[in-house]
Amino acid sequence: MFCYQCEQTYRSDEGAGCAGAKGMCGKDAATADLQDILLYVCEGIGQYLHRARGLGARDIEADRFILFAFFTTLTNVNFNSMKFVELIQQASLTRDRAKALYEKASFAACKYPETLSGAAAFVPAKDMSSLLAQASEAAVRKGAEVFGEDIVGLRSLILYGLKGICAYAYHARVLGQERDAIYEAIEHALDVLARRESDISALLDEALSIGRANFIAMEALDAANTGTFGAPAPTSVRVTPIKGKAILVSGHDLKDLHAILEATKDKGINVYTHGELLPAHSYPKLKAYLHLVGNYGGAWQDQQKEFAEFPGPVVMTSNCLIEPQPRYRGRIFTAGPVGWAGVRHIANEDFSIVVQAAQALPGFAEDAPVKTITIGFGRDTVLGVADKVIDAVKAGAIRHFFLIGGCDGAAPGRNYYSEFADEAPKDTVILTIGCGKYRFNKHDLGTIGGLPRLLDMGQCNDAYSALIVATKLAEAFGVGVNELPLSLIVSWFEQKAAAVLLTLLALGVRNVRLGPTLPAFLTPALVDVLVEKFGIQPVGEAKADIEASLSRAA
């Protein structure tokens, strides 16, 4: 096992990476190795699909399989080793089909098909013990002794960016939004990884290409969410429980939440969101369900305490699952790409067993004192008051915007983001996306020009909304995004944040402050490249970073 894909990876003076019997996320060595093998076989699928596409042939079901397979390997998604044995066999069959597609297209074009090696020719074993014996073939750091850590790090950046794209594209696809350009980019990147590209410039170009493709994926997801459930609107959300039977829904998947709301309609069961599903309350077609009563708890890293205290079943619809504890293991369910051995999994959106569990469990015995927060400042809402915002900036009432976005986590140093929000001057506006906002979204930051100073733009899946707002404001002021009075303060934890960062770089956004620690797969030399080319900066002290941003010294 070797894994360093997320912020919580083990770090020591000797280096960084989880390499023991179990990773810091709880993933055991067998599952980690099987995930590597699955992705390696997917590289082989990509090799054939990339070449078949060049001859005018496509296999969209193979592309869809890649989305799901990659999504299962994100941090805190699927810990079920047997599921990966099954997925590897499916990947092998999918690759055989892609190979046949390519060969058929080649002969139709009167060309001899290439004889591919490596991932395209790898034959996975049928059982777990034999698969684990093959793990070195698919290891993330394979070839490091030959190519060096910088090359391995860049390949890892592409691989983890791909994971982020696949997660966004999967969420969009289940709501009916797909973009062929995303599949084309994924196939190309998989081919680059499979042929063990070792040219730094070529790998950097590929990373930026992934960033551009991720922008398309985020656009597709935005269209999926708003097209299905309406545009988010400012909404007051209760963050304390009310008396009655209850279900808690965590993760990111609005479609699963909608299915649960339908399954519980008129059954006397209250539904609460947790973590990244908080923004669901601002979508018109979801908040129309009166039994979607509130948000419970905070960010993902608090779930073991919060799930234990919740008096009903819990459904995890996507990342970020932590090992279920005995106090709630019997009443937590997984759905979609998520999994944990021994935890019941919901298939085909049949949540009837969850409804039965909610009816059997006590629920909340009494109402808690009412507390609310306001969310729902997506692009439609913010741009709807753009004239007001622009006038406030021109009049000097709003001096600066800070976008404090990204993931939360348990590592020390993340109080930086709450300190930043609290210390930001009163004539500044704070935009936020992602679960990092749980560090400060219940703080009273006041108002400015009739608007809240803290504008919650949604979950990490809503990064597109923030980019569109920045782009439109830049157009209104007649400047580039980098000339706006706007600073991006990004907290990264896992692979979706890596994809968003690549998108920012691909769009030419400079001077992003990244923290609380830099990704372990970025070597010092790669960090130097990012600093030189894109102005990436590690976060420092909150007060000093605020002053630097306001002085435009950043």
BELSUL-V251968 format. One record per residue. N is the residue number from 0. OMEGA is omega in whole degrees, 0 to 359 (NA if undefined). NEAR is the number of other C-alpha atoms within 10 Angstrom. D_LAST is the distance of its C-alpha to the last C-alpha in whole Angstrom. Layout:
n | omega | near | d_last
N | OMEGA | NEAR | D_LAST
N | OMEGA | NEAR | D_LAST
This chain:
n | omega | near | d_last
0 | 165 | 23 | 39
1 | 180 | 20 | 36
2 | 174 | 24 | 33
3 | 187 | 21 | 29
4 | 182 | 23 | 28
5 | 187 | 25 | 26
6 | 184 | 26 | 24
7 | 181 | 22 | 27
8 | 182 | 19 | 29
9 | 180 | 18 | 30
10 | 176 | 13 | 29
11 | 179 | 7 | 30
12 | 181 | 5 | 30
13 | 181 | 6 | 32
14 | 183 | 9 | 30
15 | 177 | 17 | 29
16 | 176 | 22 | 31
17 | 186 | 23 | 34
18 | 181 | 17 | 37
19 | 180 | 13 | 40
20 | 182 | 13 | 42
21 | 178 | 16 | 40
22 | 180 | 20 | 36
23 | 179 | 17 | 34
24 | 183 | 18 | 34
25 | 180 | 14 | 38
26 | 180 | 24 | 38
27 | 186 | 18 | 41
28 | 181 | 20 | 42
29 | 180 | 22 | 44
30 | 179 | 23 | 42
31 | 180 | 26 | 39
32 | 179 | 24 | 41
33 | 176 | 27 | 43
34 | 177 | 27 | 39
35 | 180 | 23 | 39
36 | 179 | 29 | 42
37 | 181 | 27 | 42
38 | 178 | 24 | 38
39 | 178 | 27 | 40
40 | 176 | 29 | 43
41 | 175 | 29 | 41
42 | 178 | 28 | 39
43 | 175 | 31 | 43
44 | 181 | 30 | 43
45 | 178 | 32 | 40
46 | 182 | 28 | 42
47 | 180 | 27 | 45
48 | 179 | 31 | 43
49 | 181 | 24 | 41
50 | 178 | 24 | 44
51 | 179 | 23 | 46
52 | 179 | 17 | 43
53 | 179 | 14 | 44
54 | 175 | 16 | 47
55 | 181 | 11 | 47
56 | 181 | 17 | 48
57 | 174 | 22 | 46
58 | 187 | 15 | 46
59 | 178 | 12 | 44
60 | 176 | 10 | 46
61 | 176 | 20 | 44
62 | 180 | 24 | 41
63 | 178 | 16 | 41
64 | 180 | 19 | 42
65 | 178 | 27 | 39
66 | 184 | 25 | 37
67 | 183 | 19 | 39
68 | 179 | 24 | 39
69 | 182 | 23 | 36
70 | 182 | 29 | 35
71 | 185 | 28 | 37
72 | 175 | 26 | 35
73 | 177 | 25 | 32
74 | 174 | 24 | 31
75 | 176 | 22 | 34
76 | 186 | 24 | 36
77 | 184 | 27 | 39
78 | 186 | 26 | 41
79 | 185 | 19 | 44
80 | 181 | 22 | 45
81 | 177 | 16 | 48
82 | 182 | 17 | 46
83 | 172 | 26 | 45
84 | 179 | 22 | 48
85 | 182 | 14 | 49
86 | 179 | 20 | 46
87 | 178 | 25 | 46
88 | 177 | 18 | 50
89 | 180 | 16 | 49
90 | 180 | 27 | 46
91 | 178 | 22 | 49
92 | 179 | 15 | 51
93 | 178 | 22 | 48
94 | 177 | 25 | 47
95 | 180 | 17 | 51
96 | 179 | 17 | 51
97 | 178 | 27 | 48
98 | 179 | 23 | 50
99 | 178 | 14 | 53
100 | 180 | 19 | 51
101 | 182 | 27 | 50
102 | 179 | 20 | 53
103 | 180 | 18 | 55
104 | 179 | 22 | 52
105 | 181 | 20 | 53
106 | 178 | 11 | 56
107 | 179 | 11 | 56
108 | 180 | 12 | 54
109 | 178 | 9 | 57
110 | 174 | 12 | 54
111 | 178 | 12 | 55
112 | 176 | 16 | 52
113 | 171 | 11 | 50
114 | 186 | 8 | 51
115 | 179 | 14 | 48
116 | 178 | 12 | 47
117 | 184 | 16 | 45
118 | 182 | 25 | 43
119 | 184 | 25 | 46
120 | 182 | 14 | 49
121 | 180 | 16 | 48
122 | 181 | 13 | 51
123 | 178 | 20 | 50
124 | 185 | 16 | 52
125 | 184 | 12 | 54
126 | 189 | 12 | 54
127 | 184 | 17 | 51
128 | 179 | 10 | 52
129 | 177 | 11 | 53
130 | 182 | 18 | 49
131 | 177 | 19 | 48
132 | 179 | 11 | 49
133 | 192 | 18 | 48
134 | 183 | 20 | 44
135 | 179 | 14 | 43
136 | 187 | 15 | 43
137 | 186 | 20 | 41
138 | 182 | 20 | 38
139 | 185 | 24 | 35
140 | 179 | 18 | 34
141 | 178 | 13 | 38
142 | 183 | 14 | 37
143 | 182 | 13 | 35
144 | 180 | 9 | 37
145 | 187 | 9 | 38
146 | 180 | 15 | 34
147 | 186 | 12 | 32
148 | 180 | 19 | 29
149 | 179 | 19 | 27
150 | 178 | 23 | 29
151 | 179 | 24 | 30
152 | 178 | 21 | 26
153 | 176 | 22 | 26
154 | 180 | 26 | 29
155 | 178 | 20 | 28
156 | 178 | 25 | 25
157 | 181 | 27 | 27
158 | 183 | 24 | 30
159 | 172 | 24 | 27
160 | 177 | 26 | 26
161 | 178 | 28 | 29
162 | 179 | 29 | 30
163 | 178 | 27 | 28
164 | 183 | 31 | 29
165 | 178 | 30 | 32
166 | 179 | 27 | 32
167 | 183 | 27 | 30
168 | 177 | 27 | 33
169 | 179 | 26 | 36
170 | 179 | 29 | 35
171 | 184 | 25 | 35
172 | 183 | 18 | 38
173 | 176 | 15 | 40
174 | 170 | 18 | 40
175 | 181 | 15 | 41
176 | 177 | 19 | 38
177 | 177 | 21 | 38
178 | 182 | 15 | 36
179 | 180 | 12 | 38
180 | 178 | 14 | 34
181 | 181 | 22 | 33
182 | 180 | 26 | 36
183 | 180 | 18 | 36
184 | 179 | 22 | 33
185 | 179 | 28 | 34
186 | 181 | 24 | 37
187 | 181 | 22 | 35
188 | 178 | 24 | 33
189 | 177 | 26 | 35
190 | 177 | 24 | 37
191 | 179 | 20 | 34
192 | 184 | 22 | 34
193 | 181 | 22 | 38
194 | 175 | 16 | 39
195 | 177 | 16 | 36
196 | 183 | 15 | 34
197 | 177 | 17 | 33
198 | 185 | 11 | 31
199 | 181 | 14 | 27
200 | 180 | 9 | 26
201 | 180 | 11 | 29
202 | 176 | 20 | 27
203 | 177 | 18 | 24
204 | 180 | 12 | 25
205 | 179 | 21 | 27
206 | 179 | 26 | 24
207 | 176 | 21 | 23
208 | 176 | 20 | 26
209 | 178 | 29 | 26
210 | 179 | 28 | 23
211 | 178 | 22 | 25
212 | 179 | 25 | 28
213 | 176 | 32 | 26
214 | 177 | 25 | 25
215 | 179 | 22 | 28
216 | 179 | 30 | 29
217 | 176 | 24 | 27
218 | 179 | 23 | 29
219 | 180 | 24 | 32
220 | 177 | 27 | 32
221 | 179 | 22 | 30
222 | 180 | 19 | 33
223 | 184 | 22 | 36
224 | 183 | 25 | 34
225 | 179 | 14 | 35
226 | 181 | 14 | 38
227 | 189 | 17 | 40
228 | 180 | 19 | 39
229 | 181 | 15 | 37
230 | 179 | 20 | 34
231 | 179 | 26 | 32
232 | 180 | 21 | 33
233 | 187 | 18 | 32
234 | 175 | 18 | 34
235 | 184 | 15 | 35
236 | 177 | 21 | 36
237 | 181 | 19 | 38
238 | 174 | 23 | 36
239 | 186 | 17 | 40
240 | 172 | 24 | 43
241 | 184 | 19 | 46
242 | 173 | 12 | 50
243 | 177 | 18 | 51
244 | 189 | 23 | 51
245 | 170 | 30 | 47
246 | 177 | 27 | 45
247 | 182 | 24 | 42
248 | 182 | 28 | 40
249 | 182 | 29 | 36
250 | 186 | 25 | 34
251 | 195 | 25 | 33
252 | 180 | 25 | 36
253 | 181 | 23 | 37
254 | 177 | 20 | 40
255 | 179 | 24 | 41
256 | 179 | 25 | 41
257 | 179 | 18 | 43
258 | 178 | 14 | 46
259 | 178 | 22 | 46
260 | 177 | 21 | 46
261 | 183 | 13 | 49
262 | 183 | 17 | 50
263 | 183 | 24 | 50
264 | 177 | 16 | 51
265 | 179 | 11 | 54
266 | 177 | 12 | 54
267 | 180 | 13 | 53
268 | 176 | 22 | 50
269 | 180 | 27 | 47
270 | 178 | 25 | 44
271 | 171 | 26 | 40
272 | 177 | 27 | 37
273 | 174 | 26 | 35
274 | 188 | 27 | 31
275 | 177 | 29 | 30
276 | 177 | 22 | 33
277 | 183 | 26 | 32
278 | 180 | 29 | 31
279 | 182 | 26 | 35
280 | 184 | 28 | 36
281 | 179 | 25 | 34
282 | 186 | 21 | 36
283 | 185 | 17 | 39
284 | 174 | 16 | 41
285 | 181 | 20 | 40
286 | 175 | 18 | 40
287 | 176 | 11 | 44
288 | 186 | 17 | 45
289 | 179 | 13 | 46
290 | 165 | 18 | 46
291 | 198 | 25 | 43
292 | 182 | 21 | 42
293 | 178 | 23 | 39
294 | 183 | 26 | 36
295 | 174 | 22 | 37
296 | 184 | 21 | 35
297 | 184 | 22 | 31
298 | 190 | 23 | 29
299 | 187 | 25 | 31
300 | 179 | 16 | 31
301 | 191 | 14 | 33
302 | 183 | 22 | 36
303 | 176 | 17 | 39
304 | 186 | 13 | 39
305 | 179 | 17 | 39
306 | 179 | 23 | 41
307 | 183 | 18 | 44
308 | 182 | 12 | 44
309 | 187 | 20 | 44
310 | 180 | 21 | 48
311 | 179 | 28 | 48
312 | 180 | 27 | 47
313 | 178 | 27 | 43
314 | 177 | 25 | 42
315 | 188 | 26 | 39
316 | 179 | 26 | 39
317 | 175 | 26 | 36
318 | 38 | 25 | 33
319 | 182 | 22 | 33
320 | 172 | 25 | 36
321 | 184 | 20 | 37
322 | 179 | 15 | 40
323 | 181 | 18 | 42
324 | 183 | 14 | 44
325 | 185 | 10 | 48
326 | 180 | 12 | 48
327 | 184 | 19 | 46
328 | 182 | 17 | 47
329 | 181 | 15 | 50
330 | 173 | 21 | 48
331 | 182 | 22 | 45
332 | 175 | 24 | 45
333 | 179 | 23 | 43
334 | 177 | 21 | 43
335 | 183 | 23 | 41
336 | 188 | 21 | 40
337 | 176 | 25 | 40
338 | 173 | 26 | 42
339 | 182 | 22 | 44
340 | 179 | 13 | 47
341 | 177 | 10 | 50
342 | 184 | 15 | 47
343 | 183 | 18 | 49
344 | 180 | 18 | 47
345 | 178 | 20 | 48
346 | 174 | 10 | 49
347 | 176 | 8 | 49
348 | 177 | 15 | 48
349 | 184 | 14 | 51
350 | 183 | 21 | 50
351 | 180 | 13 | 53
352 | 177 | 13 | 53
353 | 178 | 23 | 50
354 | 179 | 20 | 52
355 | 179 | 12 | 55
356 | 180 | 19 | 53
357 | 180 | 26 | 51
358 | 182 | 19 | 55
359 | 183 | 12 | 56
360 | 191 | 15 | 53
361 | 188 | 14 | 53
362 | 180 | 21 | 50
363 | 184 | 17 | 49
364 | 183 | 12 | 52
365 | 177 | 10 | 50
366 | 170 | 11 | 48
367 | 177 | 12 | 45
368 | 185 | 10 | 43
369 | 171 | 10 | 41
370 | 181 | 12 | 38
371 | 169 | 14 | 35
372 | 180 | 15 | 32
373 | 180 | 20 | 31
374 | 170 | 23 | 29
375 | 180 | 25 | 30
376 | 175 | 27 | 27
377 | 187 | 28 | 27
378 | 181 | 23 | 26
379 | 181 | 16 | 29
380 | 183 | 16 | 29
381 | 180 | 21 | 25
382 | 176 | 17 | 26
383 | 177 | 11 | 30
384 | 184 | 11 | 28
385 | 180 | 17 | 25
386 | 180 | 13 | 27
387 | 180 | 15 | 27
388 | 181 | 20 | 23
389 | 179 | 16 | 23
390 | 181 | 13 | 25
391 | 178 | 16 | 23
392 | 182 | 19 | 20
393 | 180 | 12 | 22
394 | 180 | 10 | 23
395 | 179 | 11 | 20
396 | 174 | 16 | 22
397 | 183 | 21 | 19
398 | 189 | 17 | 15
399 | 172 | 20 | 13
400 | 172 | 22 | 14
401 | 171 | 22 | 13
402 | 178 | 23 | 14
403 | 188 | 23 | 15
404 | 176 | 28 | 18
405 | 188 | 27 | 20
406 | 168 | 24 | 22
407 | 180 | 24 | 24
408 | 184 | 20 | 25
409 | 185 | 13 | 27
410 | 177 | 13 | 25
411 | 176 | 9 | 24
412 | 183 | 13 | 21
413 | 171 | 18 | 21
414 | 175 | 14 | 21
415 | 187 | 19 | 17
416 | 176 | 25 | 17
417 | 177 | 19 | 20
418 | 180 | 15 | 18
419 | 181 | 21 | 15
420 | 183 | 28 | 18
421 | 185 | 16 | 20
422 | 180 | 13 | 17
423 | 182 | 21 | 15
424 | 185 | 16 | 17
425 | 179 | 16 | 20
426 | 175 | 17 | 19
427 | 180 | 22 | 16
428 | 179 | 25 | 18
429 | 171 | 21 | 17
430 | 180 | 23 | 18
431 | 171 | 29 | 20
432 | 178 | 27 | 21
433 | 186 | 29 | 23
434 | 174 | 24 | 25
435 | 182 | 29 | 22
436 | 179 | 27 | 23
437 | 176 | 19 | 26
438 | 186 | 18 | 24
439 | 188 | 18 | 24
440 | 174 | 20 | 25
441 | 176 | 14 | 28
442 | 177 | 13 | 26
443 | 181 | 12 | 27
444 | 175 | 19 | 24
445 | 182 | 12 | 26
446 | 178 | 14 | 26
447 | 180 | 17 | 24
448 | 180 | 14 | 26
449 | 179 | 9 | 29
450 | 172 | 14 | 27
451 | 176 | 16 | 26
452 | 179 | 21 | 22
453 | 181 | 27 | 22
454 | 181 | 21 | 23
455 | 184 | 25 | 24
456 | 174 | 28 | 24
457 | 181 | 29 | 26
458 | 181 | 23 | 26
459 | 177 | 22 | 24
460 | 183 | 26 | 27
461 | 181 | 21 | 25
462 | 179 | 25 | 22
463 | 182 | 24 | 24
464 | 180 | 21 | 24
465 | 180 | 20 | 20
466 | 179 | 18 | 19
467 | 178 | 16 | 22
468 | 180 | 18 | 21
469 | 181 | 21 | 18
470 | 182 | 16 | 20
471 | 177 | 16 | 22
472 | 178 | 20 | 20
473 | 178 | 18 | 18
474 | 182 | 13 | 22
475 | 180 | 12 | 23
476 | 180 | 14 | 20
477 | 180 | 11 | 21
478 | 172 | 12 | 17
479 | 181 | 15 | 16
480 | 182 | 21 | 14
481 | 178 | 15 | 11
482 | 178 | 14 | 12
483 | 172 | 17 | 13
484 | 187 | 18 | 11
485 | 176 | 22 | 11
486 | 180 | 25 | 8
487 | 181 | 20 | 10
488 | 192 | 24 | 11
489 | 173 | 26 | 14
490 | 181 | 27 | 17
491 | 174 | 26 | 19
492 | 187 | 26 | 23
493 | 196 | 26 | 25
494 | 175 | 25 | 26
495 | 177 | 27 | 25
496 | 177 | 25 | 21
497 | 179 | 25 | 21
498 | 180 | 31 | 23
499 | 178 | 27 | 20
500 | 178 | 23 | 17
501 | 177 | 25 | 19
502 | 179 | 27 | 20
503 | 180 | 21 | 16
504 | 181 | 22 | 16
505 | 179 | 21 | 19
506 | 177 | 15 | 18
507 | 178 | 14 | 15
508 | 184 | 20 | 13
509 | 171 | 22 | 9
510 | 175 | 21 | 6
511 | 174 | 22 | 9
512 | 188 | 21 | 9
513 | 179 | 20 | 13
514 | 3 | 22 | 15
515 | 173 | 23 | 17
516 | 178 | 17 | 18
517 | 180 | 19 | 18
518 | 183 | 23 | 21
519 | 182 | 20 | 24
520 | 175 | 23 | 25
521 | 179 | 19 | 22
522 | 177 | 17 | 23
523 | 179 | 13 | 20
524 | 178 | 12 | 21
525 | 176 | 18 | 20
526 | 178 | 18 | 17
527 | 178 | 15 | 16
528 | 181 | 14 | 17
529 | 178 | 17 | 15
530 | 184 | 16 | 12
531 | 186 | 11 | 13
532 | 190 | 13 | 14
533 | 178 | 17 | 12
534 | 177 | 17 | 8
535 | 180 | 21 | 10
536 | 172 | 20 | 9
537 | 178 | 17 | 11
538 | 178 | 21 | 11
539 | 174 | 15 | 12
540 | 187 | 10 | 13
541 | 183 | 19 | 13
542 | 181 | 15 | 13
543 | 180 | 12 | 10
544 | 177 | 18 | 8
545 | 181 | 21 | 9
546 | 179 | 14 | 9
547 | 180 | 12 | 5
548 | 182 | 20 | 5
549 | 180 | 20 | 8
550 | 183 | 10 | 8
551 | 176 | 12 | 5
552 | 183 | 9 | 4
553 | NA | 17 | 0
